[in-house]
Amino acid sequence: MLNVDALETWQFPSLEQSYGTDQTMLYAATLGFGQDPLDKTQLRFVYEKELAAVPTFAALLCHPGRWTAAPELGVTLNKTVHGEQRVFLHQPLAPTGDLVAKARVQGVQDKGEKGALIHCARTMYDRASGAPVASILHSTFCRADGGFGRKFGSVPASEPLPERAADVVVDIETRPEAAVLYRLNNDRNPLHIDPAYAKKAGFDRPILHGLCTWGLAARAMLQGVLDYDETQLRSIEARFSRPVFPGETIRFEIWREDGLCRFRARVEAREVTVLDSGRCLVGPGHLAPSYTVDA
């Protein structure tokens, strides 16, 4: 059972990271950018000449690692999956950087027999200027750890999708080795490569990283709405509702509204929604979200 007291008082170590063009290009390549070598709009994200960073790369930077593995927290590790992910860009993400970050446990929600959600927030700052770069809210769904009858903190509520037909539809075919490649982004969870571990966790075979599926949502938004102008993607968030298996085709359904887009992602072959309650702020201007962690 989760130790909520320990979670509420958890202190993260100092988080910092310098990153360069190799990491920026690797991340984009693991999302499938550059599969068409003649598509100049995609090559911007995988070619050092006039290199641009995919905005969701921010979620990997200054990451605290598998901190929920600490025994005193009481998390059943082989029953955890990604629950929700939100990233807000305070400024367009540069293709290279030197960052420091502050993190905290933002909240814990008891879902009873379904499990529990642990929400972790962090804000990254440019080391030299001290200016905020991005804020991240990462939610872990602990499928075996609900029923403790207590919660703390608060997180932004998800909003329902429009009932009308989507304005834009983008299909992205994932590669069979997509999880093998995405692991190179410093996410070595065996759930995504070890068949025996995946079976023990309740899956027939290794699943794709939730953050990879979520990053593909940014790729779909760039392709379908923003004409690959990454500076116009100010935030992206979604709830992970079902896993994706490498090799599947994901259909992104996007609804355009004034200043934002809502979306969901489906694997039509299995008739399942894999990302739900998706929301992106688009256009010029950057604002601070409520979960900014002060430097």
C-alpha atoms as one frame of an Amber mdcrd trajectory, in Angstrom:
protein
   0.000   0.000   0.000   1.203   3.507  -0.774   2.866   5.441   2.001   1.054
   8.739   1.442   2.892  10.466   4.292   6.232   9.646   2.657   4.978  10.867
  -0.720   3.708  14.152   0.711   7.088  14.967   2.264   9.262  13.500  -0.492
  12.330  15.575  -1.319  13.802  15.287  -4.786  17.553  15.677  -5.256  18.913
  18.507  -7.335  18.019  17.912 -10.986  20.139  19.257 -13.813  21.006  18.354
 -17.375  22.945  19.646 -20.323  21.823  18.342 -23.694  23.100  18.675 -27.218
  22.116  18.105 -30.799  22.669  14.330 -30.661  20.003  13.862 -27.980  17.617
  16.250 -29.698  17.925  14.438 -33.018  17.751  10.975 -31.411  14.468  11.839
 -29.716  12.937  13.045 -32.973  14.182   9.963 -34.835  12.583   7.638 -32.264
   9.267   9.358 -33.032   9.694   8.638 -36.737  10.761  12.074 -37.936  12.917
  11.771 -41.025  11.430   8.540 -42.370  10.919  10.403 -45.628  14.395  11.733
 -46.501  12.892  14.177 -49.004  10.494  15.823 -46.550  12.311  19.018 -45.542
   9.708  19.879 -42.898  10.549  16.725 -40.939  14.287  16.862 -41.598  14.470
  20.062 -39.518  14.111  17.863 -36.423  16.779  15.268 -37.295  19.393  17.279
 -39.224  21.856  19.536 -37.418  21.554  22.185 -40.135  18.938  24.633 -38.758
  17.959  22.017 -36.164  14.675  22.398 -34.279  13.602  20.550 -31.128  10.335
  18.625 -30.900   8.536  20.377 -27.990   7.715  17.114 -26.153  11.457  16.438
 -25.805  11.156  18.669 -22.732   9.480  15.794 -20.852  12.726  13.807 -20.947
  14.972  16.561 -19.628  16.014  16.752 -15.952  13.915  13.628 -15.403  14.061
  12.314 -11.812  14.272   8.689 -12.977  12.370   5.795 -11.396  12.109   7.548
  -8.068   8.937   5.594  -7.192  11.178   2.525  -6.757  12.171   3.769  -3.277
  10.936   0.988  -0.931   9.561   3.424   1.644   6.965   4.695  -0.856   5.187
   1.327  -1.086   4.687   1.370  -4.879   4.114  -1.984  -6.639   6.515  -1.283
  -9.495   5.502  -4.030 -11.937   1.905  -2.766 -11.768   2.640   0.860 -12.654
   1.918   2.497 -15.999   1.937   6.050 -17.259  -1.333   7.742 -16.294  -1.264
  11.316 -17.635   1.306  13.707 -19.058   1.304  17.483 -19.371   4.062  19.756
 -20.649   3.884  23.544 -20.851   6.561  25.468 -22.720   7.400  28.830 -21.134
   9.464  29.507 -24.263  10.230  27.501 -27.416  12.571  24.635 -26.567  16.100
  25.164 -27.895  17.932  22.278 -29.631  20.730  22.566 -27.042  20.614  23.704
 -23.457  21.942  23.668 -19.909  19.097  23.288 -17.418  18.395  23.017 -13.721
  15.058  21.914 -12.288  12.961  21.823  -9.146  10.459  19.007  -8.572   7.790
  18.041  -6.056   5.007  15.516  -5.574   2.012  17.568  -6.653  -0.685  15.219
  -5.413  -1.951  11.684  -4.825  -5.403  10.411  -5.758  -6.980   7.195  -4.471
  -9.016   5.421  -7.159 -10.053   2.553  -4.894  -9.954  -0.876  -6.512  -8.713
   0.681  -9.774  -5.492   1.859  -8.125  -3.977   5.260  -7.386  -2.431   8.209
  -9.216   0.796   9.918  -8.163   1.333  13.345  -9.766   4.879  14.740  -9.941
   5.558  18.310 -11.119   8.841  19.888 -12.136   9.914  23.143 -13.721  13.150
  23.536 -15.636  15.133  26.743 -15.827  17.966  27.897 -18.044  21.063  27.716
 -15.857  22.616  30.946 -17.146  19.606  33.260 -17.212  17.331  31.620 -14.635
  14.397  31.945 -17.048  11.793  29.142 -16.926  11.901  26.834 -19.952   9.204
  24.209 -19.365   6.933  22.795 -16.669   5.980  19.128 -16.620   3.268  17.216
 -14.789   3.861  13.464 -14.922   1.205  11.157 -13.475   1.913   7.529 -12.594
  -1.008   5.096 -12.372  -0.317   2.530  -9.650  -2.745  -0.249 -10.593  -2.242
  -2.327  -7.445  -1.968   0.389  -4.805  -5.415   1.949  -4.322  -7.767   1.765
  -1.357  -5.769   3.709   1.233  -8.568   6.256   1.649  -6.548   9.451   1.535
  -5.402  12.066  -0.951  -3.564  15.367  -1.048  -2.816  18.089  -3.555  -4.675
  18.958  -6.724  -4.123  18.668 -10.455  -5.795  20.279 -13.497  -9.022  18.518
 -14.445  -9.427  16.904 -17.850 -12.088  18.270 -20.178 -14.458  16.284 -22.446
 -13.880  16.197 -26.179 -16.336  17.773 -28.635 -19.128  15.514 -29.861 -18.829
  16.630 -33.499 -16.614  14.971 -36.082 -12.902  15.741 -35.860 -11.562  18.599
 -37.992  -8.243  16.891 -38.733  -7.272  13.198 -38.808  -3.640  12.052 -38.902
  -2.630   8.373 -39.110   0.841   7.388 -37.919   2.163   3.866 -38.355   4.539
   2.904 -35.560   7.553   0.783 -36.345   7.783  -2.802 -34.966  11.017  -1.847
 -33.177   9.636   1.495 -31.924   9.968   0.557 -28.236  13.494  -0.764 -28.774
  14.486   2.590 -30.247  12.609   4.747 -27.762  14.458   3.054 -24.861  17.551
   4.908 -26.036  15.952   8.082 -24.644  17.073   6.858 -21.215  13.886   4.918
 -20.416  15.003   1.357 -19.724  11.806   0.047 -18.123  11.801  -3.693 -19.002
   8.033  -3.496 -19.604   8.890  -2.207 -23.077  11.352  -4.905 -24.171  11.235
  -7.990 -21.909   8.384 -10.393 -22.858   8.507 -12.193 -19.507   8.336  -8.935
 -17.563   5.477  -7.690 -19.738   3.543 -10.921 -19.183   4.014 -10.626 -15.433
   2.587  -7.089 -15.670  -0.492  -8.427 -17.468   0.394  -7.814 -21.127   0.763
 -10.377 -23.896   3.906  -8.680 -25.161   6.012  -5.564 -24.485   4.115  -2.317
 -24.945   5.172   1.008 -26.408   6.241   3.712 -23.983   3.346   5.993 -23.094
   5.635   8.968 -23.620   6.351   7.737 -27.143   2.626   7.621 -27.948   2.275
  11.076 -26.422   5.231  12.364 -28.435   3.561  11.021 -31.559   0.573  13.213
 -30.669   2.884  16.227 -30.946   4.109  14.903 -34.289   0.482  14.602 -35.464
  -0.254  18.141 -34.252   2.792  19.540 -36.040   1.850  17.719 -39.239  -1.887
  18.229 -39.227  -2.320  21.689 -37.708   0.902  23.683 -37.314   2.731  23.084
 -40.609   5.698  21.847 -38.549   6.178  25.198 -36.773   7.205  23.901 -33.348
   7.216  27.409 -31.822   3.411  27.449 -32.087   2.956  24.407 -29.824   2.786
  25.909 -26.340   1.501  22.936 -24.359   0.306  19.381 -24.818  -1.454  17.056
 -22.395  -3.318  13.749 -22.515  -4.536  10.823 -20.440  -3.186   7.360 -21.241
  -6.184   5.062 -21.518  -4.841   1.941 -23.269  -1.385   0.688 -24.294  -0.052
   0.709 -27.848   1.826  -2.299 -29.194   4.780  -1.490 -31.485   3.821  -1.830
 -35.130   0.270  -0.591 -34.704  -1.184   2.367 -36.589  -2.443   5.201 -34.392
  -5.179   7.525 -35.595  -5.090  11.028 -34.116  -8.418  12.864 -34.225  -8.022
  16.620 -33.705 -10.648  19.277 -32.997  -9.582  22.866 -33.682 -10.802  25.686
 -31.452  -9.715  29.277 -30.912  -6.199  29.132 -29.468  -6.242  25.437 -28.702
  -6.765  21.973 -30.123  -8.337  18.967 -28.476  -7.455  15.450 -29.546  -7.605
  11.763 -28.902  -5.673   8.813 -30.326  -7.129   5.464 -31.333  -5.899   2.122
 -32.609  -8.761   1.350 -34.958  -7.599  -2.221 -35.543  -8.424  -3.015 -31.896
 -11.182  -0.405 -31.583  -9.535   1.173 -28.528  -8.698   4.727 -27.497  -5.071
   4.931 -26.368  -4.875   8.672 -25.560  -7.890  10.579 -24.308  -8.765  14.078
 -23.102  -5.945  15.520 -25.214  -5.450  19.274 -25.200  -2.900  21.608 -26.824
  -2.470  25.339 -26.570  -1.367  26.634 -29.960  -0.320  29.982 -31.332   1.935
  32.795 -30.065   2.441  33.650 -26.397   3.536  31.639 -23.384   2.042  31.670
 -19.889   2.958  29.916 -16.654   0.748  26.993 -15.533  -0.498  26.650 -11.961
   1.914  23.806 -11.177   5.132  25.753 -11.777   7.745  24.704  -9.235   9.682
  27.733  -8.031  13.422  27.881  -8.508
